[in-house]
Amino acid sequence: MKKCLFITLLLLFSLNFGYSQEVTGIIKYRFMYSKATPQEGKVVGEFIADYDIPAYLYFNSQKSLFNYDKAEYNKELKYKRKEDNYGQMYYIDKSKNALYIREFIYRAVYMTSETIPIIPWQLKNEVKTISGYVCKKAEAEFRGRKYTVWYTSAIPVSVGPWKLQGLPGAILEAESEDKQVRFIVESIRIPADVTKELTLSELPDGKVVSYKEYLEAFEKERKANDALMYNLFSISLKEEVKNGNIKADPNSLKISTLPMFTIEKYE
């Protein structure tokens, strides 16, 4: 009787200890961004990644940090500052219901924050396996794009790449409906020591602004960039017509400029 009671107590202790242990981990993604845009609701041609950058998500039950591989990011984005120890950062602290953001508008560094976004996910019945984890499908519109994601409750922490989160498990794969944004898992390490990444001993440098001010600054730079590129293309086209390389009325030619690098749409 005493032996059975001891075994029962031991099992209960083991179960409670197991549930109380904090889940910590590192998920490595490939972040791919394409400037190609769909025409008439269809994607033209194959997906071409203008940016293909490794990215990392460090997390525990209360905090998460998502950032891009700094060496690759510096290489891919020519407007990024050459020397920077932090890069772009998306830091979530659930105890404060806060999302802290560090982003670049060309060479300028901005730091801002907002409450953790509530994403209106619609859960689907579809299932597939990713990196050995059984994942379920979910869809939602968020910040100008519609996303399809695959998440697993086998990693019982509500985390994901960039600002995507809010599901009963970790998001391992995400793709926007316009096919411009993709996050694909490359490796998963659980458990992992993420103390250093989730404990910021010092604040990164950057201009501290409200989230609204950041959006306004981005929109201002986007419009200035569009105007500059339009003028450059217009002058170049007129020279081509003048030299006889293009036979057309330069005023009738349609000019389109490439959008600034961003995941969120500002329209």
N, C-alpha and C positions, 0 to 999 in steps of 0.2 A: 504493500500500500504506500509506504513512504517512498519507495523507489519510483512508483508511478507518479506520485505527486511531484517528486523532484524533476522527473522527465518533462511533465506538463509545464512546470514553472520555467524550466530551461527553454522549452520551445516558445513559450510566451515572451520570454526575455529576448530570445533571438529574433522573433518577429518584430517586436517593438524596436529593437536596436536597428534592424534592417530598414524599417520605415523611417526611422529618425535620421538615418544617414543622409547627408546632403549629396545631391547629384552634381558633379562638376565635370566639365568636359571642354574639348576644343573640336570644332567642326571646321574643316577646310573646304572652301568652295572655289569654283571657277566662276568669276563674274564676267559675263559677256554682254557687251552693249553694241548695238548696231544702229547706225544712222539711217539705214534704209527704212522707208515708210511704206505701209501697204497702200495699194491703189484699188479703189472700189471694193474695199473690204477684203481683199485677197493679198497675200504676201507674194511679191514678185521675185522669182528666183530663189536660190538657196540662202539660208541664213549666213550672212558674212559678219563676223565679229570685228568691228573697228577697234574695240578694246577687249582684250582677253587677259584678265588680271587675277592672280590668286588672292583670296580674301579669307579672313579668319574670324570665327565667332568663339569668344571665350565666355563661359557662363557657369553660374551656380543657380540655386533656387531663387535668389533675390536680385542678382545683378548680371548684366551681360555687356560685353564690349565687342562691337563689330568694326573691323577696319580692313583696309586693303594692304596687300604686301607693299611696303613702302618703296623698296628698290624697283619693283616692277611698275608701280604707280608713277614714280618719278620718270621712268623711262618712257612710259606710254603718253603721259600728259606733258607736253612741252611748256605749257604755261605754269606748271607747278614749280614752286621754289626748289632749287637744287638741293639745299640742305634743310632737312626737316626731320625731327626725331619722332613725330607723332602721326603725321598724315591725316587723312580724313577719319573721323571717329564718330561712332554712334553708341552712346553709353546709357544704358537703362538701369535705373535704381527703383525697384518696385516699392521699397519702403517709403520713398518720397514721391511716388507716382510721377517720376520725371524722366524725360529723355533729353540727354545733353548731346549737342551736335557740334562738330568741328568740321567745317567745309571750306573749300576754296572757290573764290570767284577770280579766275586767272591767278595772279600772284598774291592777291589779298586773302588773308586768313580771317574767317569769321567764327565766333563761338556764340551759340544760342541754345535755347532750351524750350521745351514745350511739355505739356502733360503727355503721358504715354497715350498714343493714339488708340482709339477704339475702332477696330476694323470690322465692318459688318460681314463676317464670313458666312458663307452658305456651305454647310457640310454635305458632301456627296457620298454615295454608297460605293463608288469605285475604289479598288484597292490594287496596289502594285508593290513590289519589293525593290528597295533601293539600298545598296550596300549592306544587304543582309537584314534590313529592317522592314517590317511590313508597314506600309504607309497608306493613309487614306487621303482622299482628294478634297480640296476646298476651294471656293472661288469667292472673290470680292472685288469691288471697285475701291481704289485707294489712291489719292493724290493724282488723279487724272488718267489712271490706267486701270484696266481690269486684269487681275492676276489669277492664275491657276497655280495652286501650290499642292505639294504632297508633304504630309506631316506624319510623325510616328509617336504614338503614346508610349512606346517602349522606352523613349527618352522623356520622362514625365516632367518636363520643364517647358513653359510656354516661351520659346525663343525662336529666332529665325534671322536670316540675313537682312542687312540694312535696317529698315524700320518695320519689317514684316514680323508680326508676332500676334499673340492673342488666341492661339489655338490650344487644345488640350494635348500638347506635345511639341516636339521640335520640328521645324520646317527644314526638310532636307533638299527640296527642289522647288523652284519658283520660275514662272515664265509669264510675261505680260502678253495680253491678247494681240497687241500690235507687233509682237515678236522682236521688239527692240531691246528688251531687258531679260536676262536669264541668270539664274543662280543654280549651279549644279554641284552637288556634293562630291568631294574628291576623297576625303578621309574623315574618320571619326575616332576620337580618342576619349574614352570614359573608363575610369576616372582620370582626371588630369589636375595638376597643380596650377591653378589660375589665380593664385593670391596676388602675384605681382601685377598682372594685367587688370585685375578688378579692384586694386587698391592704388589709386592715383596719389602718389606722394607729393606731386607738384602739378599745378595746373598748366596745361599747354598754353603757349602764347597765341594771341589772336584778338581781334576786335570784338568785344562783348556787346551784342545787340539783342533786341527782342526778336522773336521768330518773324513777326510781321516786318520789322526793319530789314531782316535778312532777305525775305522774299522781295521786298521793294528794291533792294540793292541788286539782287540777281536780275530782276526784270529790267532795271535801268541798263545794266551791262549787256543784257541780251539784245535789247533794242539798239544800243549803240553798236554792238558787234554786227547785227543784221544790216544796219545802215552802212557801215564801213565796207562790209563784204559786197553789198549790192553795188556801191559806187565803184569798187575795184573791178568787179565783173563787168559792169556797164561800160567802163572806160576800155577794158580789154576787148570787149565785143565790138565796140565802135571802131577800134584800131584794126581788128580782123576784117571787118567789112570794108573799111577804108583801103586796106591793102589787097583787097580782092580775095582773101582767103575764105570769106563767108559771103554768099550772095543772098542777102536778105536786108529788110529794113530793120536797122538796129533798134528802133523804137517799138517794133512788133515782137521782138524776141522776149521770151519769158525767162526771167532770171530767178533762180531759187537758191537760197543760201543754206548751208549746213547749220543745224541747231547747235547751241552750246551744249557741252557735255553735262547732262543731268538725268537723274532718274525720275524725279518729280516733274510733272508737266506744269508749266506756268503759262496758262492761256487765258 
